[in-house]
Amino acid sequence: MNKWGNMMLGNCETISKMAALGMGLDENIFYDRMQLGNHLLAPTGSDLRKYDLGTIFAGYHYDLNFMTIHGKSPFPGLYIWTRDGKKSTVKVPDGCLIL
């Protein structure tokens, strides 16, 4: 799990540098602020031995972080809301991450 989490965090760090350059900012403007930050690898730190199959671990919520990254889930229920309030199902292709 640590290996997977570190790879996901590494992707976010790379994207933070790409975003900064794309905005005409110093490459490390976002990256530097991510260092020593509180990074959470879900599913919400849950002990899967304590819950029955089908238990919802992360119901409706907002991600308040600078970036959120997800791998493909075998379960439905990941949605985004556009700026105009339209709800849309998130579909992550095999072998991909969504940021």
TAQUIVEN-V482476 format. One record per residue. PSI is psi in degrees with one decimal (NA if undefined). Layout:
psi: {PSI,PSI}
This chain:
psi: {-38.6,-40.0,-46.6,-46.2,-42.4,-35.8,-40.3,-42.7,-40.3,-39.5,-42.9,-39.1,-43.0,-45.3,-35.2,-37.9,-39.8,-41.5,-43.6,-47.4,-40.0,-25.7,5.1,22.3,170.7,137.4,-35.1,9.2,-42.4,-42.1,-47.3,-34.1,-16.4,-21.4,136.6,16.4,169.7,100.6,128.9,126.3,113.9,169.6,92.8,27.6,31.1,142.2,102.5,-13.9,-15.9,-8.6,153.1,156.4,132.8,-5.4,134.6,126.1,-30.7,84.4,-164.5,126.8,165.8,143.1,117.3,9.8,168.1,-44.0,150.1,137.5,137.7,142.9,178.0,134.6,144.7,-2.4,145.9,167.0,2.0,118.9,157.0,158.1,127.9,170.4,-27.1,9.7,7.6,129.1,135.1,135.2,137.6,126.7,114.5,119.8,154.1,137.3,8.0,163.5,155.6,138.1,NA}
